[in-house]
Amino acid sequence: MLNKQKASFVSKFIALGIAIIFIMSFLGGFAYLMHPSEQDQNPINAEEANFQNQVSQTQTYLKENPDDIQAWIVLGNLYYDQGAQAGDLNMFAAAVDAYKKVLELDPKQNDVRTDMALAHLFLGNTEKAIAELKEVLENDPNHVNAILNLGYVNKVAGNLLETVKFWEKFLEIAPQDHPKKTDVEKGLEEIKKEISEVKENTTELESGL
């Protein structure tokens, strides 16, 4: 029998696997998830130094500059990206810790909170991911990528009607050249078809009673 710690690890690992399967099969890779800080230039070039050196350099800097928000963002992004590449739960957990530090220093860092929500998703904390993304919308009701990701997280959670709501909102406000717009249009069409089929099957079952 698994002890509590091992059971927790296994459940988280399974949750991560399920999330990755959804991402890779339904979304064709990371088709919908939008990591807002991908749009920012990372001051540490990932192509010029290995991951451990980058983390070490950033941590050393933060010891002397603990209130440097941008450095905490860099650290969080390093962990997040490593987690995404390696499927490592520990990296996503470390990303959450770094992002929390950013939000302690500035709660209005909406892009960071969106990134943290995605890290929670990969850790299997779907409800926490939804809560964080909704808090982003409380700060900025038209935060495009939070709306986009709320649609996706609700898809993972099986809340298809919520997915439709958020993705329709996304299509209303997203710039025409948003890189995920075409993907969302296709996904929304598939989800609406799925909802329609469920309704038809339900009607048939009820009429047969």
Secondary structure, 3 states (H helix, E strand, C coil): CCCHHHHHHHHHHHHHHHHHHHHHHHCCCCCCCCCHHHHCCCCCCCCCCCHHHHHHHHHHHHHHCCCCHHHHHHHHHHHHHHHHHHCCHHHHHHHHHHHHHHHHHCCCCHHHHHHHHHHHHHCCCHHHHHHHHHHHHHHCCCCHHHHHHHHHHHHHHCCHHHHHHHHHHHHHHCCCCCCCHHHHHHHHHHHHHHHHHHHHHHHHHHHCC
